[in-house]
Amino acid sequence: MSSGLLRPGLEGGLGPPREVSRKMNRATVLKLENLVHLHCACRQLHSLPYRKVHRAQWKPLHPSAYPTLSAQLYSQLWQANKFSSVALSQYRLLATDTWEKKQKQKLSSIKPKVKKEVVEIWQNMTVEDLARVMNKDIDHVYETLLNTNVDLDSLTSNSVLEEVWVKEAVKKSGMTYKQRELKKKMRKNKDVVKRPPADPALLTPRPPVVTILGHVDHGKTTLLDNLRKSQVAAMEAGGITQHIGAFLVHLPSGEKITFLDTPGHAAFTAMRARGSRITDIVILVVAADDGVMEQTVESIHHAKNAKVPIILAINKCDKPEADPERVKKELLAYDVVCEDYGGDVQAVNISALKGDNLMALAEATVALAEVLELKADFAGLVKGVVIESRIDKGKGPVTTAVIQGGTLRKGCFLIAGKSWAKVRLMYDENGQTMAVATPGLPVEIMGWKEIPSAGDEILEVESEQIARNVVDWRNYAEQQEKIKQDIEVIEAKRKKHRDEYEKQQEMFDGLSWRMRKRAQYEAGKDVWFLRPKEREESDRNVLPIIVKGDVDGSVETLLNILDGYNAKDECELDILHFGIGDINQNDINLAEPFKGIIYGFCVNADSSTQKLAAKKGIKIKLHNIIYKLIEDLKEELSRRLPLAVHELEIGEASVLAIFYGTVKKNKNVPVAGCRVQEGQLNRKMKFKVIRNGDVIWKGLSTSLKHFKDDVQVVKAGMECGLSLDQYTDIKIGDQIICYEEKEVKESISWDPGF
């Protein structure tokens, strides 16, 4: 019977899962409904015999009895059926709503899986490295390491984190990590191999390369100027040579000599050393009126280290106070023995300004070159040395070089340091184009992709691909060496931090945890509430600068001077950037975040760059003389120093007696009976008490009296009564000094050596 009451549609094909669930729920409701109908039907069947019996027994009775009974009975049955249908409908509605709500809750509780960001980690990561790979700031790393065993107070941006803390910080940041794979495969060395020496039978004589060395203002450039019949000295800023130059001089005899003119100023030690290493002969210029000076001695050491023969040129012999013999005797102390004293050093007395005896000096040079038998291979691959490099606005990167072997032509591929070039054009020292450059000749080379450094060796390769491979290998080798050095530095810092931590823990051994926390707080309470990054930078007094120069040698010289900066405890010197060429807008943008100062040596800044610098508040300081630039830098460093408080003594008095009196309603206050020995005592100034040469008290006075009168000033020779603020241990014989505190501007203690 129940199957006959089932609704059509449930026997058909099944739909989607949700529809199937709904149909199953409805089928359950229908089964309950059928059970209720079955119950009602059973009650009806059960009442039929009862109705028949009552009809037979109560037939003679009033005919209205049965209808009454039947009406009540059917009314009850109808009400029961009605109640059942209503209940079933309500149940169906409630079951459907409950089912749909559960389905919605299930769907809402299913959250889509968010893919975590993966960061790459490696061993010996610093705090800065971890912040960079997670794309977070440094303070975020510190926050992730809270409530761990990491000593946050000792952490800086360069501190190395153990791997377990790196992983912990990554997890707390909602990320996951992967270990960086170590590349075990070593790259093949693709550096260019130096060529073996050529067969001596194939060598050809070449011009000698001569370097002129000596003290500043002893006439080196004037000598070369007279030999070349040019005005090199007149073009130098400040009357001193500040660049190394290579020039070819043609002698009347047809001989050629390549001269290297090096600076004599103390700042250009590296240039002089480089000049002596690539030269064949050194001409040592010494002024006859000055004698041997500091840079003279340095030049002698450079020549001896390079094992280069010396020719002595005693200059300024036309002056009345000139004494060439004194110069020769002074040089004996430095193992420079002239021929007059039994040595092998030729000495020539000259006057570079008037041109006296210059040909004799040139002939001595040629004669020494013949003895040395200077030869080179003209047919092999090119070999040379970079003398100087610069950026030319119209030519790009340009190098001044001396060719030592081979013949340089247009189209050659060259390697120098980490740069390569395909030679586009070549120029001599006068700016004239050259077709070829043979050994011993100076040449300017165009076509470099990057600026090589002065002193780099130039080698020719067969093709552009080889040149690129060599540069790539050298960059890779430099990077690997830097990584190795960084690891060594990191390990050293790690050991230092570990030792400091262990030492600190030893100090707290034996203390309770409350006392230990208190001691830690007292030790670092000045920076306790600062964020970690602020703790690192709070006490730093820094001057950030950018250095730009016209040529590589100038920048090298400036950096060598700044490397000798030894006043970091007063003010740190931070070199943000250095480079070659004029100051540009990129330099301004780089200096802006640090409020740095840009120093330019023999360079310029166009109007647009200067306007941008003025808008952003960046100082640009241009100099053509190196010691002026260093003096300016020292002034800027001194401005960063805090004002020093100096005590200016005004008067001095001696204590002769002690008595007690009333001072400002205070009874029994000790009063020092004094006699002023020098100057005067001023009540508004400060006082200090000196006993046995030691200062035992400093402060203010509460009263100053002459006899019974309160006075402001007591002069020398007068007696007075002096009471000191909150100091009662005054004794007879003490010295009392009245002084004034003044803030005085300090100067940096750095001495660059010139």
C-alpha positions in Angstrom: 0.0 0.0 0.0 2.8 2.3 0.8 4.3 1.8 -2.6 1.1 2.8 -4.2 1.2 6.1 -2.3 4.7 7.0 -3.4 4.9 10.1 -5.6 6.0 9.7 -9.2 9.4 11.0 -10.2 11.5 9.2 -7.6 12.0 6.2 -9.8 13.5 8.3 -12.6 17.2 9.0 -13.3 19.3 10.6 -10.7 20.3 14.2 -11.1 23.2 16.2 -9.5 24.4 15.3 -6.0 22.5 18.1 -4.4 19.2 17.1 -6.2 19.7 13.4 -5.2 20.1 14.4 -1.5 16.9 16.5 -1.8 15.0 13.6 -3.4 16.2 11.2 -0.7 15.0 13.7 2.0 11.6 14.0 0.4 11.3 10.1 0.2 11.8 9.9 3.9 9.1 12.5 4.5 6.7 10.5 2.2 7.4 7.3 4.1 6.4 9.0 7.4 3.3 10.4 5.7 2.3 6.9 4.5 2.7 5.5 8.0 0.3 8.2 9.3 -2.2 7.3 6.5 -1.8 3.7 7.4 -2.5 4.4 11.0 -5.7 6.4 10.2 -6.9 3.6 7.9 -6.4 1.0 10.6 -8.4 3.1 13.0 -11.2 3.3 10.5 -11.2 -0.5 10.0 -11.2 -1.0 13.7 -14.3 1.2 14.2 -16.4 -0.7 11.6 -17.4 -3.7 13.9 -18.0 -1.3 16.7 -20.5 0.6 14.5 -22.3 -2.6 13.5 -22.7 -3.8 17.1 -24.1 -0.5 18.2 -26.6 -0.4 15.3 -27.9 -3.8 16.3 -28.1 -3.1 20.0 -29.6 0.4 19.8 -31.9 0.0 16.9 -35.2 0.8 18.8 -33.6 3.9 20.2 -34.0 7.5 18.9 -32.8 7.5 15.4 -30.7 10.6 16.1 -28.3 8.7 18.3 -26.4 7.0 15.5 -25.9 10.1 13.3 -24.6 11.9 16.4 -22.2 9.1 17.1 -21.2 8.8 13.5 -20.7 12.6 13.1 -18.5 12.8 16.2 -16.5 9.8 15.1 -15.9 11.0 11.6 -15.3 14.5 12.9 -12.5 13.1 15.0 -11.1 11.1 12.2 -11.2 14.1 9.9 -9.6 16.3 12.5 -6.9 13.6 13.0 -6.3 13.4 9.2 -6.2 17.2 9.0 -3.8 17.5 11.9 -1.6 14.8 10.4 -1.4 16.5 7.0 -0.7 19.9 8.6 2.0 18.3 10.8 3.5 16.5 7.9 3.6 19.7 5.8 5.3 21.6 8.6 7.7 18.8 9.1 8.5 18.7 5.4 9.2 22.5 5.4 11.3 22.3 8.6 13.3 19.4 7.2 13.9 21.1 3.9 15.0 24.4 5.7 17.3 22.5 8.0 18.9 20.5 5.2 19.5 23.7 3.1 21.0 25.5 6.2 23.4 22.6 6.8 24.4 22.6 3.2 25.1 26.3 3.4 27.2 25.9 6.6 29.2 23.1 5.0 29.9 25.2 1.9 30.8 28.3 4.0 33.1 26.2 6.3 35.1 25.0 3.3 37.8 27.7 2.8 39.9 27.8 -0.3 43.5 26.9 0.4 45.9 29.9 0.1 49.2 29.1 -1.4 52.0 30.3 0.9 54.8 32.4 -0.5 58.1 30.5 -0.8 61.3 32.2 0.1 64.8 30.9 -0.5 67.2 30.6 2.4 70.8 29.7 2.8 73.5 29.3 5.5 75.0 32.4 7.2 72.1 34.6 6.4 72.2 38.1 8.0 69.2 40.0 9.3 69.3 42.2 6.2 69.4 39.2 3.9 66.4 37.6 5.5 64.4 40.9 5.4 65.2 41.3 1.7 64.2 37.8 0.6 60.9 38.1 2.6 60.3 41.6 1.1 59.9 42.9 4.6 61.7 45.6 6.6 64.3 44.8 9.2 62.0 45.6 12.1 59.7 42.8 11.0 62.5 40.3 11.3 63.1 41.5 14.9 59.4 41.2 15.7 59.3 37.6 14.5 62.2 36.7 16.8 60.5 38.0 19.9 59.9 35.4 22.7 62.8 33.3 21.4 66.3 32.7 22.8 67.8 35.2 20.3 69.5 38.2 22.0 67.8 41.0 20.2 69.8 43.7 21.9 73.0 42.4 20.3 71.5 42.0 16.8 72.3 44.4 14.0 71.4 44.4 10.3 74.7 42.5 9.6 74.3 39.9 12.4 74.3 36.3 11.1 71.3 34.2 12.1 71.4 30.5 12.8 69.3 28.4 10.4 66.8 27.5 13.1 65.9 31.2 13.7 65.8 31.9 10.0 63.2 29.1 9.6 61.3 30.3 12.6 61.1 33.9 11.3 59.8 32.6 7.9 57.1 30.5 9.5 55.9 33.3 11.7 55.6 35.5 8.6 53.1 33.1 7.1 55.6 31.9 4.4 57.4 28.7 3.7 61.0 28.2 2.7 63.3 26.2 0.5 67.0 25.7 0.8 69.2 27.3 -1.8 70.9 24.6 -3.9 74.7 24.7 -3.9 76.2 24.7 -7.3 79.0 22.2 -7.1 79.9 22.5 -10.7 82.9 24.8 -11.2 83.0 27.1 -14.1 85.8 26.7 -16.6 88.6 29.3 -16.4 88.2 31.4 -19.5 90.7 34.1 -18.6 93.2 35.1 -21.2 96.6 33.5 -20.9 99.7 35.7 -21.0 101.9 35.0 -24.1 105.4 33.7 -23.6 108.3 36.0 -24.4 109.1 36.4 -28.1 112.2 35.1 -29.7 115.0 37.6 -29.1 115.9 37.4 -32.7 112.5 38.9 -33.7 112.8 41.9 -31.3 113.2 45.4 -32.6 114.6 48.5 -30.8 111.8 50.8 -29.3 111.8 54.2 -27.7 112.5 54.3 -24.0 109.7 55.1 -21.5 111.0 57.7 -19.0 109.2 58.8 -15.9 109.9 62.2 -14.3 109.7 62.0 -10.5 110.4 64.5 -7.7 109.0 66.8 -5.1 106.2 69.2 -5.7 107.2 72.5 -7.3 110.7 71.3 -8.2 110.1 71.9 -11.9 109.1 68.5 -13.4 106.3 69.8 -15.6 108.3 72.9 -16.6 111.1 70.6 -17.7 108.8 68.5 -19.9 107.1 71.6 -21.1 110.5 73.0 -22.4 111.3 69.7 -24.0 108.0 69.6 -25.9 108.0 73.3 -26.6 104.4 73.4 -25.3 102.5 75.1 -22.4 101.6 72.1 -20.2 102.5 73.9 -17.0 100.4 76.9 -17.8 97.2 74.8 -18.0 97.6 73.1 -14.6 95.3 74.3 -11.9 97.1 75.7 -8.9 100.4 75.4 -10.6 100.8 71.7 -9.7 100.4 68.6 -11.8 97.5 66.5 -10.7 97.3 63.9 -13.5 99.8 61.4 -14.9 100.4 62.1 -18.6 102.2 60.3 -21.4 104.0 62.4 -24.1 106.3 61.6 -27.0 109.3 63.9 -27.4 111.2 64.1 -30.7 114.8 65.1 -30.3 116.8 66.9 -32.9 118.9 63.8 -33.4 115.9 61.9 -34.5 115.6 59.9 -31.3 112.2 59.5 -29.6 111.5 59.4 -25.9 108.2 58.7 -24.2 107.9 60.7 -21.0 105.5 60.1 -18.2 104.9 63.2 -16.1 103.7 62.2 -12.6 102.3 64.5 -9.9 104.7 65.5 -7.1 102.1 66.3 -4.5 102.0 64.0 -1.5 98.4 62.9 -2.3 99.5 61.2 -5.6 101.7 58.5 -4.2 99.8 55.7 -6.1 100.3 57.6 -9.4 104.1 57.9 -8.9 104.3 54.2 -7.9 102.4 53.2 -11.0 104.6 55.4 -13.2 107.8 53.9 -11.9 106.5 50.3 -12.5 105.9 50.8 -16.2 109.0 52.9 -17.0 112.5 52.0 -18.2 114.3 55.0 -16.8 113.5 57.5 -13.9 114.6 61.1 -14.1 114.8 62.3 -10.5 114.3 66.1 -10.4 115.7 67.9 -7.3 115.7 71.7 -6.9 119.2 72.9 -6.1 117.9 75.5 -3.6 115.6 73.1 -1.7 117.6 69.9 -1.7 116.1 66.5 -0.9 112.5 66.7 0.3 109.8 64.2 1.4 108.5 63.3 -2.1 112.1 63.1 -3.3 112.8 60.3 -0.9 109.5 58.6 -1.8 110.4 58.7 -5.5 113.8 57.1 -4.8 112.0 54.2 -3.0 109.6 53.8 -6.0 112.5 53.6 -8.5 114.4 51.1 -6.3 111.3 48.9 -5.8 110.8 48.8 -9.6 114.6 48.2 -10.1 114.8 51.1 -12.6 118.0 53.1 -13.2 118.0 56.8 -12.1 119.3 59.9 -13.9 119.6 62.9 -11.5 118.4 66.3 -12.9 119.4 69.1 -10.5 117.0 71.9 -11.4 117.0 75.7 -10.7 120.8 75.9 -10.9 120.3 79.5 -12.2 119.3 80.7 -8.8 121.9 82.4 -6.6 121.2 80.2 -3.6 121.5 77.0 -5.7 124.0 74.4 -4.3 124.1 71.2 -6.6 126.9 69.7 -4.5 124.8 69.8 -1.4 122.1 67.9 -3.3 124.5 65.1 -4.4 125.8 64.7 -0.8 122.3 64.5 0.7 121.4 61.8 -1.8 124.3 59.6 -0.5 122.2 58.9 2.6 119.6 57.2 0.3 122.1 55.1 -1.7 122.0 57.4 -4.7 125.6 57.8 -5.6 126.5 60.1 -8.5 129.4 59.5 -10.9 131.4 62.3 -9.2 131.4 60.2 -6.0 132.2 56.9 -7.7 128.7 55.7 -8.4 126.8 55.0 -11.6 124.1 57.7 -11.4 124.4 60.4 -14.1 123.9 63.9 -12.7 123.0 66.9 -15.0 122.7 70.5 -13.8 119.8 72.2 -15.6 117.5 75.1 -15.5 114.0 74.0 -16.7 112.7 77.5 -16.7 115.5 78.9 -19.0 116.1 75.7 -20.9 119.7 75.4 -19.9 121.4 72.1 -20.5 118.2 70.2 -21.4 119.8 68.6 -24.5 122.5 67.2 -22.3 119.8 65.6 -20.1 118.1 64.1 -23.3 121.5 62.8 -24.5 122.2 61.1 -21.2 118.7 59.5 -21.4 119.3 58.2 -24.9 122.8 56.9 -23.9 121.4 55.0 -21.0 118.6 53.5 -23.2 121.2 52.2 -25.6 123.0 50.5 -22.8 119.8 48.9 -21.6 119.1 47.6 -25.2 115.3 48.2 -25.0 113.5 46.1 -27.6 110.0 44.7 -28.3 108.1 42.4 -30.6 106.3 44.5 -33.2 104.5 41.6 -34.9 102.8 39.8 -32.0 99.6 40.5 -30.2 99.3 43.8 -28.5 100.4 44.2 -24.9 100.3 47.5 -23.0 99.4 49.3 -19.7 96.6 51.8 -18.9 98.3 55.0 -17.8 95.0 57.0 -17.2 91.3 56.7 -18.1 88.5 59.1 -18.2 85.0 59.8 -19.8 85.0 62.2 -22.6 81.6 63.8 -23.5 82.1 63.3 -27.2 84.3 60.1 -27.2 82.9 58.1 -24.3 85.4 56.0 -22.2 88.9 56.9 -23.2 92.2 55.5 -21.9 95.8 56.8 -22.2 98.1 53.8 -22.6 101.7 52.9 -23.4 102.1 50.0 -25.9 104.7 47.5 -24.7 104.4 44.9 -27.5 102.7 44.3 -30.8 101.2 46.9 -33.1 97.8 48.4 -32.2 95.4 49.1 -35.1 91.8 50.1 -35.6 89.5 47.1 -35.0 91.7 45.2 -32.5 89.9 43.6 -29.6 91.5 44.5 -26.2 91.0 43.3 -22.6 91.9 45.5 -19.6 90.8 44.5 -16.2 87.0 43.8 -16.4 86.5 45.8 -19.5 87.0 45.2 -23.2 87.1 47.3 -26.3 87.0 47.2 -30.0 89.3 50.0 -31.0 87.4 52.6 -32.9 89.9 55.4 -33.0 93.4 56.2 -31.7 94.9 59.6 -30.9 98.4 60.9 -30.0 99.0 63.4 -27.1 98.2 66.3 -29.4 94.7 65.0 -30.4 95.8 63.8 -33.8 94.5 60.5 -35.1 96.9 57.6 -35.4 96.7 54.7 -37.9 99.0 52.4 -35.8 100.7 52.5 -32.4 103.9 50.6 -32.0 105.8 49.6 -28.8 107.1 52.5 -26.7 104.5 55.0 -27.9 101.7 56.6 -25.9 98.2 56.5 -27.4 94.6 57.4 -26.5 92.2 54.6 -27.2 88.5 54.9 -28.0 86.0 52.0 -28.0 85.9 50.8 -24.4 82.6 49.3 -23.1 83.5 50.3 -19.5 86.2 52.4 -18.0 89.2 50.3 -17.1 91.3 51.3 -14.1 94.7 53.0 -14.3 97.4 50.4 -14.1 95.4 47.6 -15.7 97.3 45.4 -18.2 96.1 45.6 -21.8 96.0 42.4 -23.8 94.8 41.7 -27.3 92.4 38.8 -28.1 91.3 37.3 -31.4 87.6 37.9 -31.3 84.8 39.8 -29.6 83.4 36.5 -28.2 86.7 35.7 -26.5 86.8 39.2 -25.1 83.3 38.8 -23.6 84.1 35.4 -22.1 87.2 36.8 -20.5 85.3 39.7 -18.9 82.5 37.4 -17.7 85.0 35.1 -16.1 86.9 37.9 -14.4 83.6 39.3 -13.0 82.6 35.8 -11.8 86.0 35.3 -10.2 85.8 38.6 -8.4 82.3 37.8 -7.2 83.4 34.4 -5.8 86.3 36.1 -4.0 84.0 38.7 -2.6 81.6 35.9 -1.3 84.6 34.2 0.3 85.6 37.4 2.0 82.1 38.1 3.1 81.8 34.6 4.7 85.0 35.2 6.6 83.7 38.6 7.8 80.4 37.0 8.9 82.2 34.2 10.7 84.3 36.8 12.5 81.3 38.8 13.5 79.4 35.7 14.6 82.3 34.7 16.9 82.5 38.2 18.3 78.8 38.3 19.1 79.0 34.8 20.6 81.9 35.9 22.8 80.1 39.0 23.9 77.0 37.1 24.7 78.9 34.5 26.8 80.8 37.3 28.6 77.5 39.0 29.4 76.0 35.7 30.7 79.0 35.3 33.0 78.3 38.7 34.5 74.8 37.5 35.4 75.7 34.1 36.7 74.5 33.5 40.3 71.8 36.2 40.1 68.1 35.4 40.4 66.0 35.9 37.4 64.6 39.1 38.9 68.0 40.5 39.6 69.3 39.4 36.1 66.4 41.2 34.3 67.0 44.3 36.4 70.7 44.3 35.6 70.0 43.8 31.8 67.5 46.7 32.0 70.0 49.0 33.7 72.7 48.1 31.2 70.5 49.0 28.1 67.9 51.4 29.5 69.1 54.2 27.2 68.0 52.3 24.1 65.4 50.0 25.7 62.4 51.6 24.1 64.0 52.2 20.7 63.1 49.9 17.8 66.1 47.7 16.8 66.9 49.6 13.6 66.8 52.8 15.6 69.2 51.4 18.2 71.7 50.7 15.5 71.6 54.2 14.1 70.8 56.3 17.2 74.4 57.2 18.1 75.9 57.4 14.6 77.4 60.7 13.6 77.9 60.2 9.8 78.9 62.4 6.9 77.8 60.7 3.6 79.6 61.8 0.5 79.8 61.1 -3.2 83.1 61.5 -5.0 83.4 62.3 -8.7 86.6 62.8 -10.6 87.7 63.6 -14.2 90.0 60.6 -14.6 90.4 57.2 -12.9 93.7 58.2 -11.4 92.2 61.3 -9.6 89.4 59.1 -8.1 92.0 56.5 -7.1 94.0 59.2 -5.3 91.0 60.7 -3.5 89.9 57.2 -2.4 93.4 56.4 -1.1 93.4 59.6 0.9 89.9 58.8 2.3 91.1 55.2 3.2 93.5 56.8 5.7 90.6 58.5 7.5 91.2 57.6 11.2 88.6 59.7 13.1 85.6 57.4 13.0 85.0 57.7 16.7 84.4 61.4 16.2 82.5 61.3 12.9 82.1 58.5 10.4 82.8 59.1 6.7 80.5 57.1 4.5 81.3 57.1 0.8 78.0 56.4 -0.9 79.4 56.3 -4.5 82.4 57.2 -6.5 82.8 57.5 -10.3 84.3 59.2 -13.2 82.8 62.1 -15.2 80.6 65.2 -14.6 78.1 65.3 -11.8 74.6 64.3 -13.1 71.1 64.0 -11.8 71.6 60.3 -10.8 74.2 61.5 -8.3 71.7 64.0 -6.9 69.0 61.3 -6.5 71.5 58.9 -4.9 72.6 61.6 -2.3 69.0 62.7 -1.5 67.9 59.9 0.9 71.2 60.3 2.9 71.4 64.1 2.7 74.9 63.6 1.4 77.5 66.0 -0.1 78.8 65.6 -3.6 82.5 66.4 -4.1 83.7 66.9 -7.7 87.4 67.1 -8.6 88.1 68.7 -12.0 84.5 68.1 -13.2 81.4 70.2 -13.7 77.7 70.1 -13.1 75.3 71.5 -15.7 72.6 74.1 -14.8 69.8 71.5 -14.7 71.8 69.4 -12.2 72.5 72.4 -10.0 68.9 73.4 -10.0 67.8 69.9 -9.0 70.4 69.9 -6.2 69.2 73.2 -4.9 65.6 72.0 -5.0 66.5 68.9 -3.0 68.9 70.6 -0.6 72.0 68.7 -1.8 75.4 70.4 -1.6 77.7 70.2 -4.7 81.3 71.2 -4.0 83.6 71.5 -7.0 87.4 71.8 -6.7 90.4 71.8 -9.1 93.1 71.5 -6.4 93.2 68.4 -4.4 94.3 69.9 -1.1 91.5 72.5 -1.3 89.0 69.7 -1.6 90.5 67.9 1.4 90.4 71.1 3.5 86.7 71.6 2.6 86.0 68.0 3.6 87.7 68.5 6.9 85.5 71.6 7.6 82.4 69.6 6.8 83.5 66.8 9.2 84.2 69.4 11.9 80.7 70.9 11.5 79.3 67.5 12.4 81.1 67.4 15.7 79.2 68.5 18.9 80.3 71.7 20.5 82.9 71.3 23.2 82.5 72.9 26.6 85.6 74.8 27.7 86.2 76.2 31.1 87.5 79.8 31.1 89.0 80.7 34.4 88.0 84.1 35.7 89.5 84.2 39.2 91.3 82.2 41.9 91.1 82.5 45.7 92.5 80.6 48.6 90.6 79.5 51.8 92.1 81.2 54.9 89.5 80.4 57.5 86.2 78.6 58.1 83.3 80.1 60.1 79.6 79.4 60.3 76.7 81.7 59.7 73.2 82.0 58.5 72.7 81.9 54.7 69.2 82.2 53.3 67.5 81.3 56.6 69.8 78.2 56.9 71.7 78.3 60.2 75.2 76.9 60.8 76.2 77.0 57.1 80.0 76.7 56.6 81.4 79.9 55.0 84.9 80.0 53.5 86.9 83.1 54.4 88.9 83.7 51.2 91.4 86.1 49.7 91.2 86.6 45.9 94.7 85.9 44.4 94.0 86.5 40.7 91.2 87.9 38.6 87.9 88.1 40.4 85.1 86.1 41.9 81.7 86.5 40.3 78.7 85.2 42.1 76.8 84.4 38.8 79.6 82.1 37.6 80.5 78.6 38.5 83.0 77.5 41.1 85.2 74.5 41.7 87.2 73.4 44.8 90.7 72.1 44.3 92.5 70.1 47.0 96.0 68.7 46.5 95.7 69.3 42.8 92.4 67.4 42.4 89.0 68.9 41.6 86.7 67.6 44.4 83.6 69.7 43.8 81.9 71.8 41.1 78.8 74.0 41.4 77.3 77.3 42.2 77.6 79.7 45.2 74.8 80.6 47.5 76.3 83.8 48.8 79.3 86.1 48.3 80.0 88.8 50.9 82.6 91.5 51.4 82.5 92.0 55.2 78.8 92.1 55.9 77.6 93.3 52.5 76.3 91.0 49.8 78.3 91.8 46.6 78.3 90.6 43.0 82.0 90.7 42.3 85.1 90.5 44.5 88.4 91.6 42.8 92.0 90.5 43.3 93.5 91.4 46.7 90.2 91.6 48.5 88.8 89.3 51.2 85.4 87.8 51.1 83.1 85.2 52.6 81.9 82.5 50.2 79.3 79.8 50.8 78.9 77.0 48.2 75.7 75.3 47.2 75.1 72.0 49.1 78.8 71.6 49.9 80.0 71.6 53.5 83.4 69.9 53.4 85.4 73.0 52.7 88.8 73.2 54.4 91.5 75.7 55.0 94.1 75.6 52.2 91.7 74.7 49.5 91.8 76.6 46.2 88.6 78.0 44.8 88.4 78.7 41.1 85.7 80.8 39.5 85.2 79.9 35.9 82.8 80.4 33.0 81.7 77.6 30.6 81.8 78.4 26.9 80.9 76.2 24.0 83.7 76.0 21.5 83.6 74.6 17.9 85.8 71.5 17.6 88.0 70.5 14.7 88.3 66.9 13.4 91.5 65.2 14.4 92.1 63.6 11.0 95.4 64.5 9.4 95.6 63.4 5.7 99.4 64.0 5.7 99.6 67.3 3.8 
